[in-house]
Amino acid sequence: MQRAFQALTNKISHCEICANHFEHKPRPVFQLNPKASILIVGQAPGRKVHQSGVPFDDPSGARLRDWMGVSNEIFYNANKIAILPMGFCYPGHGPSGDLPPRKECAEIWRQQILDSMPNIKLTLVIGSYAMEWHLCPLKKRTLTDVVKEWKSYMPAIIPLPHPSPRNNIWLHKNPWFEEDVLPSLKKKVRKIIA
């Protein structure tokens, strides 16, 4: 199983399926190990992460680690935490921020990876693109609606807004998130990684 998993992640590391859609060379960024018990499902790497090749190596990652109550050492321990974005490569910049993650990653790789990670006890589903894939089509529901229903997805899933500093206004408007969701998230993470 380990050999097959390594072959799969090696293929993903060298994937260039979307190369003609980028102005930059593809650089898939993820952190996977079949031993991991927590899965972080994000959107796609930003420019800084594209440059470093380290997932969540930016202010969003610092906030996410704070939300989870974990150190860098725990967060980047692939035996404990897997990081699987909806799009593995930085999609580029658009008129109002980064472009959406490319759909090809999820269509080609996602189910293969999920099927090869049998030890996941908690999945953090971050942002609307991840919610669309892992939870439900949002259609008339908003990200806020889904996050407010976080208890209905427990104990295996916790939906989260993106931890980007661009979401400071959302966090200010929704104080219940820090008061209700984050203490439960930290407790659950502590229990799993103990």
ABEGO torsion letter per residue (X at the ends): XAAAAAAAAAAAAABAAAAAABABBBBBBBBBBAABABBBBBBBBBAAAAAAGBBGBBAAAAAAAAAAGBBAAAAABAAABBBBBABABBAEBBAAEBBBBBAAAAAAAAAAAAAABAABABBBBBEAAAAAAAABBAEABBAAAAAAAAAAAOAABBBBBBABAAAAAAAAABAAAAAAAAAAAAAAAAAAAX
